[in-house]
Amino acid sequence: MDYKTIIHAIVDSIVEHPDSILIRETVESEKDISIIVCAEKDDTARLIGRKGIIANSIREMVSVAGKTENKRIHLKFESFEGEEE
């Protein structure tokens, strides 16, 4: 299953700059997959939401997708700063 496509479908509608989203997928073991979603600082704040409500909702949706293949998906959100001009 392509988890990057699933995450892009969810995340792109939430952020202001969907073109700047970077998603990295790392296979930890046969059943564990770690995914890091990098976005601009403001977009990362939107993805996490107040008290982490939006982040937890996204994690839950991706977790359900992973359970269809007996996989555990670990989703982390990080921000990167834009280049200085």
Secondary structure as GFF3:
##gff-version 3
##sequence-region A 1 85
A	DSSP	alpha_helix	3	11	.	.	.	ID=ss1
A	DSSP	three_ten_helix	18	20	.	.	.	ID=ss2
A	DSSP	beta_strand	22	27	.	.	.	ID=ss3
A	DSSP	beta_strand	32	40	.	.	.	ID=ss4
A	DSSP	alpha_helix	41	48	.	.	.	ID=ss5
A	DSSP	three_ten_helix	50	52	.	.	.	ID=ss6
A	DSSP	alpha_helix	53	67	.	.	.	ID=ss7
A	DSSP	beta_strand	72	80	.	.	.	ID=ss8
###
